[in-house]
Amino acid sequence: MSKQEAEALITWGRFWNGYVWIQDNTAKRDELIGHVNKNLNAIGFKLGKGWQNYDPVIRRKGKPSSYLQIATWANSKDDKGKALAQLFLDWATGDKVMLKDLPVQLQDLAIITHLAEVGRGYASSLDLELYPWLKAIVAGSKTWGNYNDFSPSLKYAEDNLQDWED
């Protein structure tokens, strides 16, 4: 069931990207927000628009979290968050762990990465960056502190500093 949850979040993100981000269709945006919030309200999350109408924002109890907050929490664990990285992968790619059973910080990460970031156009980053980074945490070759390896986590100023090649 968990992989189905991840796929549902991705579908909602793709819907947002196509109808809201690309077409600026506020009626579809509001319809999607209502649908998603009916599904996420039970675990305390809410989808809304950011300061720009096309920007999807996930909030838990009124305020959004950041990649830094989630990474700091995970890295503070005795095993440096290896078990948490595996648990997240089990949710995203398996069929035993339910979203509601993840720690709230991992729920936040799941909804942000699989819905909001996909809504912003980063669908390919899940397979190309997020899952490999989490697998590297489990293997011990990366840490949660390497969250900037997941390019959607970069803030505008950080992204501007990247050396983009032609």
MODELLER restraints for C-alpha pairs under 7 A, 6 or more apart:
rsr = mdl.restraints
at = mdl.atoms
rsr.add(forms.Gaussian(group=physical.xy_distance, feature=features.Distance(at['CA:1:A'], at['CA:95:A']), mean=4.98, stdev=0.5))
rsr.add(forms.Gaussian(group=physical.xy_distance, feature=features.Distance(at['CA:1:A'], at['CA:96:A']), mean=6.80, stdev=0.5))
rsr.add(forms.Gaussian(group=physical.xy_distance, feature=features.Distance(at['CA:1:A'], at['CA:98:A']), mean=6.77, stdev=0.5))
rsr.add(forms.Gaussian(group=physical.xy_distance, feature=features.Distance(at['CA:2:A'], at['CA:91:A']), mean=5.12, stdev=0.5))
rsr.add(forms.Gaussian(group=physical.xy_distance, feature=features.Distance(at['CA:2:A'], at['CA:92:A']), mean=6.36, stdev=0.5))
rsr.add(forms.Gaussian(group=physical.xy_distance, feature=features.Distance(at['CA:2:A'], at['CA:94:A']), mean=6.29, stdev=0.5))
rsr.add(forms.Gaussian(group=physical.xy_distance, feature=features.Distance(at['CA:2:A'], at['CA:95:A']), mean=5.06, stdev=0.5))
rsr.add(forms.Gaussian(group=physical.xy_distance, feature=features.Distance(at['CA:2:A'], at['CA:96:A']), mean=6.46, stdev=0.5))
rsr.add(forms.Gaussian(group=physical.xy_distance, feature=features.Distance(at['CA:2:A'], at['CA:97:A']), mean=5.68, stdev=0.5))
rsr.add(forms.Gaussian(group=physical.xy_distance, feature=features.Distance(at['CA:2:A'], at['CA:98:A']), mean=4.94, stdev=0.5))
rsr.add(forms.Gaussian(group=physical.xy_distance, feature=features.Distance(at['CA:2:A'], at['CA:99:A']), mean=6.50, stdev=0.5))
rsr.add(forms.Gaussian(group=physical.xy_distance, feature=features.Distance(at['CA:3:A'], at['CA:91:A']), mean=6.22, stdev=0.5))
rsr.add(forms.Gaussian(group=physical.xy_distance, feature=features.Distance(at['CA:3:A'], at['CA:92:A']), mean=5.14, stdev=0.5))
rsr.add(forms.Gaussian(group=physical.xy_distance, feature=features.Distance(at['CA:3:A'], at['CA:93:A']), mean=5.14, stdev=0.5))
rsr.add(forms.Gaussian(group=physical.xy_distance, feature=features.Distance(at['CA:3:A'], at['CA:94:A']), mean=5.46, stdev=0.5))
rsr.add(forms.Gaussian(group=physical.xy_distance, feature=features.Distance(at['CA:3:A'], at['CA:95:A']), mean=5.77, stdev=0.5))
rsr.add(forms.Gaussian(group=physical.xy_distance, feature=features.Distance(at['CA:6:A'], at['CA:92:A']), mean=5.53, stdev=0.5))
rsr.add(forms.Gaussian(group=physical.xy_distance, feature=features.Distance(at['CA:6:A'], at['CA:114:A']), mean=6.53, stdev=0.5))
rsr.add(forms.Gaussian(group=physical.xy_distance, feature=features.Distance(at['CA:9:A'], at['CA:111:A']), mean=6.83, stdev=0.5))
rsr.add(forms.Gaussian(group=physical.xy_distance, feature=features.Distance(at['CA:9:A'], at['CA:114:A']), mean=5.45, stdev=0.5))
rsr.add(forms.Gaussian(group=physical.xy_distance, feature=features.Distance(at['CA:9:A'], at['CA:115:A']), mean=4.91, stdev=0.5))
rsr.add(forms.Gaussian(group=physical.xy_distance, feature=features.Distance(at['CA:10:A'], at['CA:114:A']), mean=5.06, stdev=0.5))
rsr.add(forms.Gaussian(group=physical.xy_distance, feature=features.Distance(at['CA:10:A'], at['CA:115:A']), mean=5.31, stdev=0.5))
rsr.add(forms.Gaussian(group=physical.xy_distance, feature=features.Distance(at['CA:10:A'], at['CA:118:A']), mean=6.33, stdev=0.5))
rsr.add(forms.Gaussian(group=physical.xy_distance, feature=features.Distance(at['CA:12:A'], at['CA:115:A']), mean=6.18, stdev=0.5))
rsr.add(forms.Gaussian(group=physical.xy_distance, feature=features.Distance(at['CA:13:A'], at['CA:114:A']), mean=6.89, stdev=0.5))
rsr.add(forms.Gaussian(group=physical.xy_distance, feature=features.Distance(at['CA:13:A'], at['CA:115:A']), mean=4.25, stdev=0.5))
rsr.add(forms.Gaussian(group=physical.xy_distance, feature=features.Distance(at['CA:13:A'], at['CA:116:A']), mean=5.99, stdev=0.5))
rsr.add(forms.Gaussian(group=physical.xy_distance, feature=features.Distance(at['CA:13:A'], at['CA:118:A']), mean=4.78, stdev=0.5))
rsr.add(forms.Gaussian(group=physical.xy_distance, feature=features.Distance(at['CA:13:A'], at['CA:119:A']), mean=4.03, stdev=0.5))
rsr.add(forms.Gaussian(group=physical.xy_distance, feature=features.Distance(at['CA:14:A'], at['CA:118:A']), mean=6.06, stdev=0.5))
rsr.add(forms.Gaussian(group=physical.xy_distance, feature=features.Distance(at['CA:14:A'], at['CA:119:A']), mean=5.55, stdev=0.5))
rsr.add(forms.Gaussian(group=physical.xy_distance, feature=features.Distance(at['CA:16:A'], at['CA:29:A']), mean=6.69, stdev=0.5))
rsr.add(forms.Gaussian(group=physical.xy_distance, feature=features.Distance(at['CA:16:A'], at['CA:119:A']), mean=4.98, stdev=0.5))
rsr.add(forms.Gaussian(group=physical.xy_distance, feature=features.Distance(at['CA:17:A'], at['CA:119:A']), mean=4.31, stdev=0.5))
rsr.add(forms.Gaussian(group=physical.xy_distance, feature=features.Distance(at['CA:17:A'], at['CA:120:A']), mean=5.95, stdev=0.5))
rsr.add(forms.Gaussian(group=physical.xy_distance, feature=features.Distance(at['CA:17:A'], at['CA:121:A']), mean=6.16, stdev=0.5))
rsr.add(forms.Gaussian(group=physical.xy_distance, feature=features.Distance(at['CA:19:A'], at['CA:25:A']), mean=5.59, stdev=0.5))
rsr.add(forms.Gaussian(group=physical.xy_distance, feature=features.Distance(at['CA:19:A'], at['CA:28:A']), mean=6.45, stdev=0.5))
rsr.add(forms.Gaussian(group=physical.xy_distance, feature=features.Distance(at['CA:20:A'], at['CA:26:A']), mean=6.50, stdev=0.5))
rsr.add(forms.Gaussian(group=physical.xy_distance, feature=features.Distance(at['CA:20:A'], at['CA:28:A']), mean=6.94, stdev=0.5))
rsr.add(forms.Gaussian(group=physical.xy_distance, feature=features.Distance(at['CA:20:A'], at['CA:29:A']), mean=5.70, stdev=0.5))
rsr.add(forms.Gaussian(group=physical.xy_distance, feature=features.Distance(at['CA:20:A'], at['CA:54:A']), mean=5.53, stdev=0.5))
rsr.add(forms.Gaussian(group=physical.xy_distance, feature=features.Distance(at['CA:21:A'], at['CA:54:A']), mean=4.87, stdev=0.5))
rsr.add(forms.Gaussian(group=physical.xy_distance, feature=features.Distance(at['CA:21:A'], at['CA:120:A']), mean=6.93, stdev=0.5))
rsr.add(forms.Gaussian(group=physical.xy_distance, feature=features.Distance(at['CA:24:A'], at['CA:54:A']), mean=6.51, stdev=0.5))
rsr.add(forms.Gaussian(group=physical.xy_distance, feature=features.Distance(at['CA:33:A'], at['CA:47:A']), mean=5.87, stdev=0.5))
rsr.add(forms.Gaussian(group=physical.xy_distance, feature=features.Distance(at['CA:33:A'], at['CA:48:A']), mean=6.28, stdev=0.5))
rsr.add(forms.Gaussian(group=physical.xy_distance, feature=features.Distance(at['CA:36:A'], at['CA:47:A']), mean=6.83, stdev=0.5))
rsr.add(forms.Gaussian(group=physical.xy_distance, feature=features.Distance(at['CA:37:A'], at['CA:46:A']), mean=5.47, stdev=0.5))
rsr.add(forms.Gaussian(group=physical.xy_distance, feature=features.Distance(at['CA:37:A'], at['CA:47:A']), mean=6.13, stdev=0.5))
rsr.add(forms.Gaussian(group=physical.xy_distance, feature=features.Distance(at['CA:40:A'], at['CA:46:A']), mean=6.41, stdev=0.5))
rsr.add(forms.Gaussian(group=physical.xy_distance, feature=features.Distance(at['CA:43:A'], at['CA:100:A']), mean=6.47, stdev=0.5))
rsr.add(forms.Gaussian(group=physical.xy_distance, feature=features.Distance(at['CA:44:A'], at['CA:60:A']), mean=5.87, stdev=0.5))
rsr.add(forms.Gaussian(group=physical.xy_distance, feature=features.Distance(at['CA:44:A'], at['CA:61:A']), mean=6.41, stdev=0.5))
rsr.add(forms.Gaussian(group=physical.xy_distance, feature=features.Distance(at['CA:45:A'], at['CA:58:A']), mean=6.90, stdev=0.5))
rsr.add(forms.Gaussian(group=physical.xy_distance, feature=features.Distance(at['CA:45:A'], at['CA:59:A']), mean=5.70, stdev=0.5))
rsr.add(forms.Gaussian(group=physical.xy_distance, feature=features.Distance(at['CA:45:A'], at['CA:60:A']), mean=4.64, stdev=0.5))
rsr.add(forms.Gaussian(group=physical.xy_distance, feature=features.Distance(at['CA:45:A'], at['CA:61:A']), mean=6.89, stdev=0.5))
rsr.add(forms.Gaussian(group=physical.xy_distance, feature=features.Distance(at['CA:46:A'], at['CA:58:A']), mean=5.75, stdev=0.5))
rsr.add(forms.Gaussian(group=physical.xy_distance, feature=features.Distance(at['CA:46:A'], at['CA:59:A']), mean=5.23, stdev=0.5))
rsr.add(forms.Gaussian(group=physical.xy_distance, feature=features.Distance(at['CA:46:A'], at['CA:60:A']), mean=6.39, stdev=0.5))
rsr.add(forms.Gaussian(group=physical.xy_distance, feature=features.Distance(at['CA:47:A'], at['CA:56:A']), mean=6.88, stdev=0.5))
rsr.add(forms.Gaussian(group=physical.xy_distance, feature=features.Distance(at['CA:47:A'], at['CA:57:A']), mean=5.78, stdev=0.5))
rsr.add(forms.Gaussian(group=physical.xy_distance, feature=features.Distance(at['CA:47:A'], at['CA:58:A']), mean=4.76, stdev=0.5))
rsr.add(forms.Gaussian(group=physical.xy_distance, feature=features.Distance(at['CA:47:A'], at['CA:59:A']), mean=6.47, stdev=0.5))
rsr.add(forms.Gaussian(group=physical.xy_distance, feature=features.Distance(at['CA:48:A'], at['CA:56:A']), mean=5.94, stdev=0.5))
rsr.add(forms.Gaussian(group=physical.xy_distance, feature=features.Distance(at['CA:48:A'], at['CA:57:A']), mean=5.30, stdev=0.5))
rsr.add(forms.Gaussian(group=physical.xy_distance, feature=features.Distance(at['CA:48:A'], at['CA:58:A']), mean=6.50, stdev=0.5))
rsr.add(forms.Gaussian(group=physical.xy_distance, feature=features.Distance(at['CA:49:A'], at['CA:55:A']), mean=5.50, stdev=0.5))
rsr.add(forms.Gaussian(group=physical.xy_distance, feature=features.Distance(at['CA:49:A'], at['CA:56:A']), mean=4.86, stdev=0.5))
rsr.add(forms.Gaussian(group=physical.xy_distance, feature=features.Distance(at['CA:49:A'], at['CA:57:A']), mean=5.56, stdev=0.5))
rsr.add(forms.Gaussian(group=physical.xy_distance, feature=features.Distance(at['CA:50:A'], at['CA:56:A']), mean=5.90, stdev=0.5))
rsr.add(forms.Gaussian(group=physical.xy_distance, feature=features.Distance(at['CA:50:A'], at['CA:57:A']), mean=5.53, stdev=0.5))
rsr.add(forms.Gaussian(group=physical.xy_distance, feature=features.Distance(at['CA:55:A'], at['CA:120:A']), mean=6.97, stdev=0.5))
rsr.add(forms.Gaussian(group=physical.xy_distance, feature=features.Distance(at['CA:56:A'], at['CA:116:A']), mean=5.35, stdev=0.5))
rsr.add(forms.Gaussian(group=physical.xy_distance, feature=features.Distance(at['CA:56:A'], at['CA:119:A']), mean=6.67, stdev=0.5))
rsr.add(forms.Gaussian(group=physical.xy_distance, feature=features.Distance(at['CA:57:A'], at['CA:116:A']), mean=6.32, stdev=0.5))
rsr.add(forms.Gaussian(group=physical.xy_distance, feature=features.Distance(at['CA:58:A'], at['CA:64:A']), mean=6.05, stdev=0.5))
rsr.add(forms.Gaussian(group=physical.xy_distance, feature=features.Distance(at['CA:58:A'], at['CA:112:A']), mean=6.27, stdev=0.5))
rsr.add(forms.Gaussian(group=physical.xy_distance, feature=features.Distance(at['CA:58:A'], at['CA:116:A']), mean=6.91, stdev=0.5))
rsr.add(forms.Gaussian(group=physical.xy_distance, feature=features.Distance(at['CA:67:A'], at['CA:147:A']), mean=7.00, stdev=0.5))
rsr.add(forms.Gaussian(group=physical.xy_distance, feature=features.Distance(at['CA:67:A'], at['CA:153:A']), mean=6.37, stdev=0.5))
rsr.add(forms.Gaussian(group=physical.xy_distance, feature=features.Distance(at['CA:70:A'], at['CA:105:A']), mean=5.96, stdev=0.5))
rsr.add(forms.Gaussian(group=physical.xy_distance, feature=features.Distance(at['CA:71:A'], at['CA:144:A']), mean=4.99, stdev=0.5))
rsr.add(forms.Gaussian(group=physical.xy_distance, feature=features.Distance(at['CA:71:A'], at['CA:145:A']), mean=6.10, stdev=0.5))
rsr.add(forms.Gaussian(group=physical.xy_distance, feature=features.Distance(at['CA:71:A'], at['CA:147:A']), mean=6.91, stdev=0.5))
rsr.add(forms.Gaussian(group=physical.xy_distance, feature=features.Distance(at['CA:74:A'], at['CA:80:A']), mean=6.58, stdev=0.5))
rsr.add(forms.Gaussian(group=physical.xy_distance, feature=features.Distance(at['CA:74:A'], at['CA:81:A']), mean=4.74, stdev=0.5))
rsr.add(forms.Gaussian(group=physical.xy_distance, feature=features.Distance(at['CA:74:A'], at['CA:84:A']), mean=6.92, stdev=0.5))
rsr.add(forms.Gaussian(group=physical.xy_distance, feature=features.Distance(at['CA:74:A'], at['CA:144:A']), mean=6.72, stdev=0.5))
rsr.add(forms.Gaussian(group=physical.xy_distance, feature=features.Distance(at['CA:75:A'], at['CA:81:A']), mean=5.13, stdev=0.5))
rsr.add(forms.Gaussian(group=physical.xy_distance, feature=features.Distance(at['CA:75:A'], at['CA:144:A']), mean=5.69, stdev=0.5))
rsr.add(forms.Gaussian(group=physical.xy_distance, feature=features.Distance(at['CA:82:A'], at['CA:137:A']), mean=5.73, stdev=0.5))
rsr.add(forms.Gaussian(group=physical.xy_distance, feature=features.Distance(at['CA:82:A'], at['CA:138:A']), mean=4.63, stdev=0.5))
rsr.add(forms.Gaussian(group=physical.xy_distance, feature=features.Distance(at['CA:85:A'], at['CA:134:A']), mean=5.35, stdev=0.5))
rsr.add(forms.Gaussian(group=physical.xy_distance, feature=features.Distance(at['CA:85:A'], at['CA:137:A']), mean=6.58, stdev=0.5))
rsr.add(forms.Gaussian(group=physical.xy_distance, feature=features.Distance(at['CA:85:A'], at['CA:138:A']), mean=6.19, stdev=0.5))
rsr.add(forms.Gaussian(group=physical.xy_distance, feature=features.Distance(at['CA:86:A'], at['CA:138:A']), mean=6.23, stdev=0.5))
rsr.add(forms.Gaussian(group=physical.xy_distance, feature=features.Distance(at['CA:88:A'], at['CA:106:A']), mean=6.75, stdev=0.5))
rsr.add(forms.Gaussian(group=physical.xy_distance, feature=features.Distance(at['CA:90:A'], at['CA:97:A']), mean=6.38, stdev=0.5))
rsr.add(forms.Gaussian(group=physical.xy_distance, feature=features.Distance(at['CA:91:A'], at['CA:97:A']), mean=4.98, stdev=0.5))
rsr.add(forms.Gaussian(group=physical.xy_distance, feature=features.Distance(at['CA:91:A'], at['CA:98:A']), mean=6.37, stdev=0.5))
rsr.add(forms.Gaussian(group=physical.xy_distance, feature=features.Distance(at['CA:91:A'], at['CA:99:A']), mean=6.89, stdev=0.5))
rsr.add(forms.Gaussian(group=physical.xy_distance, feature=features.Distance(at['CA:99:A'], at['CA:107:A']), mean=6.16, stdev=0.5))
rsr.add(forms.Gaussian(group=physical.xy_distance, feature=features.Distance(at['CA:117:A'], at['CA:152:A']), mean=6.71, stdev=0.5))
rsr.add(forms.Gaussian(group=physical.xy_distance, feature=features.Distance(at['CA:122:A'], at['CA:152:A']), mean=6.91, stdev=0.5))
rsr.add(forms.Gaussian(group=physical.xy_distance, feature=features.Distance(at['CA:129:A'], at['CA:149:A']), mean=6.82, stdev=0.5))
rsr.add(forms.Gaussian(group=physical.xy_distance, feature=features.Distance(at['CA:129:A'], at['CA:150:A']), mean=5.39, stdev=0.5))
rsr.add(forms.Gaussian(group=physical.xy_distance, feature=features.Distance(at['CA:130:A'], at['CA:150:A']), mean=5.65, stdev=0.5))
rsr.add(forms.Gaussian(group=physical.xy_distance, feature=features.Distance(at['CA:136:A'], at['CA:142:A']), mean=5.20, stdev=0.5))
rsr.add(forms.Gaussian(group=physical.xy_distance, feature=features.Distance(at['CA:137:A'], at['CA:143:A']), mean=5.14, stdev=0.5))
rsr.add(forms.Gaussian(group=physical.xy_distance, feature=features.Distance(at['CA:137:A'], at['CA:144:A']), mean=6.91, stdev=0.5))
rsr.add(forms.Gaussian(group=physical.xy_distance, feature=features.Distance(at['CA:147:A'], at['CA:153:A']), mean=6.95, stdev=0.5))
rsr.add(forms.Gaussian(group=physical.xy_distance, feature=features.Distance(at['CA:148:A'], at['CA:154:A']), mean=6.03, stdev=0.5))
